[in-house]
Each structure stands twice: as structure tokens, then as C-alpha cells.
Amino acid sequence: PQWLRESDAIRQAGPALVGRTVVIDPGHGGTDPGVVVPDGPLRWTEADLVHDLASRLEGRLAASGVRVQLTRGPTPGSCLPDVERAQLANSLGADVFISLHTDGHANPEADGVATYHYGTDNGVTSATGERLAGLVQREIVA
């Protein structure tokens, strides 16, 4: 029933995100750098990379009329605990919560992109999340 209600709400709202609230969560931060990739004299961390991606996404969405909030401040080193990130999204009445990560794997054959959305073992899922994840996956792969 929840999935049907959400699907109907999506249909009635239309495809535009104008006026909606999107919370972007650049993963990791603070003392947790996430994946660290040494690249010759340069070194980058997952936390820095996803913060940069989140800032770019924030600018594009805001320019399109979307209300956007990052869970980390303007400096890549700032960080909220996971529970506070979720509380922030809930307090803002977020329509969409996007968590960005650039995972790594020890196996050099591991390759590709994964897109996830909210779901439980009981089959409860977010119709909005499922639709957005599908769109994101399709665009990244293309």
C-alpha cells in the first residue's frame, strides 16, 4: 500500500523537482576519509571527492529551483554522525535524500557503478527512491 501511495504521489506531482527539498549527503568526512587512493605525488580521499561532487550537484539543482542542503559544511573536513544526517533530512522535510560514496575494492577486476534506494527485508521500498535510483543508474552507465 505504501508503494502505491508513493507511486500515485509521484504521478500527481509530475517530474519537476522545482520547489522540492533535496538533502545531499557526501559520505564520510571528519576523521573518516573513506577510501584513500594514493596517486603518485597526489593523494585523494573518498570524503574529499564526494564533497566536491555534492557541491557541484548542489549548484546544479539549486540553479534549477530545487531547495538543496548538504549534510556537511563548506569545508570537506566537517562531518555529522550518521544519525544527525538523517535527523537533518527529516527536520527539513526532505523529499529526497542522496548519499554519495565512491567505494573501492581490493580486486582490480571490480568495476562499475551501483545505485541503491531505501528498502527493507519485509519488501517495503520507496517508490520515489527506486525511480530516482533507476534514473541515476541509467544516466551514469550511459
C-alpha positions as CSV (number, residue, x, y, z in Angstrom):
1,P,0.0,0.0,0.0
2,Q,2.8,2.4,0.8
3,W,4.4,1.9,-2.5
4,L,1.1,2.5,-4.3
5,R,0.5,5.7,-2.3
6,E,4.0,6.9,-3.1
7,S,3.7,6.0,-6.8
8,D,0.5,7.9,-7.1
9,A,2.0,10.9,-5.3
10,I,4.9,10.9,-7.9
11,R,2.4,10.7,-10.8
12,Q,0.4,13.6,-9.4
13,A,3.5,15.8,-8.6
14,G,4.9,15.4,-12.1
15,P,8.6,15.1,-13.0
16,A,9.8,18.5,-11.8
17,L,11.9,18.9,-8.7
18,V,11.3,22.7,-8.6
19,G,10.4,23.7,-5.1
20,R,11.3,20.3,-3.6
21,T,13.8,19.8,-0.9
22,V,16.8,17.5,-1.6
23,V,19.4,16.7,1.0
24,I,22.8,15.6,-0.3
25,D,25.0,13.6,2.0
26,P,28.6,13.5,0.9
27,G,29.8,10.3,2.6
28,H,32.5,10.1,5.2
29,G,34.3,13.3,6.4
30,G,35.9,14.4,9.6
31,T,38.3,11.7,10.8
32,D,36.8,9.2,8.4
33,P,38.4,9.7,4.9
34,G,36.7,6.7,3.4
35,V,38.7,5.1,0.5
36,V,42.2,6.6,0.2
37,V,43.8,6.5,-3.2
38,P,47.5,7.3,-3.5
39,D,48.1,8.6,-7.0
40,G,51.8,9.4,-7.4
41,P,52.5,12.7,-5.7
42,L,48.8,13.4,-5.4
43,R,46.5,11.7,-2.9
44,W,42.7,11.9,-2.8
45,T,40.2,10.6,-0.4
46,E,36.6,9.5,-0.9
47,A,35.5,12.1,1.6
48,D,37.1,14.9,-0.5
49,L,35.9,13.6,-3.8
50,V,32.3,13.1,-2.8
51,H,32.2,16.5,-1.1
52,D,33.3,18.1,-4.4
53,L,30.7,16.1,-6.3
54,A,28.0,17.1,-3.8
55,S,28.9,20.8,-4.1
56,R,28.6,20.6,-7.9
57,L,25.3,18.7,-7.7
58,E,24.1,21.3,-5.2
59,G,24.8,24.1,-7.6
60,R,23.1,22.5,-10.5
61,L,20.0,21.6,-8.5
62,A,19.8,25.0,-6.9
63,A,20.0,26.7,-10.3
64,S,17.0,24.5,-11.3
65,G,14.9,25.8,-8.5
66,V,15.4,22.9,-6.0
67,R,16.0,23.6,-2.3
68,V,19.3,21.9,-1.5
69,Q,21.0,21.2,1.8
70,L,24.4,19.4,2.2
71,T,24.9,17.3,5.4
72,R,28.5,18.6,5.5
73,G,29.5,22.2,5.6
74,P,31.6,24.2,3.0
75,T,34.8,22.6,4.2
76,P,35.3,18.9,3.2
77,G,36.7,18.1,6.7
78,S,33.4,18.8,8.5
79,C,31.2,15.8,9.5
80,L,28.0,14.9,11.2
81,P,27.3,11.5,12.7
82,D,25.0,9.3,10.5
83,V,22.1,9.7,12.9
84,E,22.3,13.5,12.8
85,R,22.5,13.4,9.0
86,A,19.2,11.6,8.9
87,Q,17.7,13.9,11.6
88,L,18.7,16.9,9.5
89,A,16.9,15.5,6.4
90,N,13.8,14.7,8.5
91,S,13.8,18.1,10.1
92,L,13.9,19.8,6.7
93,G,11.1,17.6,5.4
94,A,13.4,16.3,2.6
95,D,11.6,14.9,-0.4
96,V,14.8,13.1,-1.5
97,F,18.0,12.1,0.4
98,I,21.0,11.3,-1.7
99,S,24.1,9.8,-0.1
100,L,27.2,9.9,-2.3
101,H,30.1,7.3,-2.0
102,T,32.9,6.2,-4.2
103,D,33.6,2.7,-2.9
104,G,36.8,0.8,-3.6
105,H,37.6,-2.8,-3.8
106,A,40.9,-4.8,-3.4
107,N,40.1,-6.8,-6.5
108,P,41.3,-5.0,-9.6
109,E,38.6,-6.7,-11.6
110,A,35.9,-5.0,-9.6
111,D,34.4,-2.4,-11.8
112,G,31.2,-0.5,-12.4
113,V,28.6,1.6,-10.6
114,A,26.0,0.7,-8.0
115,T,22.9,2.7,-7.2
116,Y,20.8,1.9,-4.1
117,H,17.5,3.0,-2.7
118,Y,15.6,2.5,0.6
119,G,14.2,-0.9,1.2
120,T,13.7,-3.4,4.0
121,D,13.7,-7.2,4.2
122,N,9.9,-7.1,4.5
123,G,9.6,-5.8,0.9
124,V,8.9,-2.2,1.9
125,T,10.5,0.1,-0.6
126,S,10.5,3.8,-1.5
127,A,8.8,4.2,-4.9
128,T,10.4,7.6,-5.3
129,G,13.8,6.2,-4.3
130,E,13.5,3.3,-6.6
131,R,12.6,5.6,-9.5
132,L,15.4,8.0,-8.8
133,A,18.0,5.2,-8.3
134,G,17.0,3.8,-11.7
135,L,17.3,7.2,-13.4
136,V,20.7,7.8,-11.8
137,Q,22.0,4.3,-12.7
138,R,20.8,4.7,-16.3
139,E,22.4,8.1,-16.7
140,I,25.8,7.1,-15.1
141,V,26.0,3.9,-17.2
142,A,25.1,5.9,-20.4
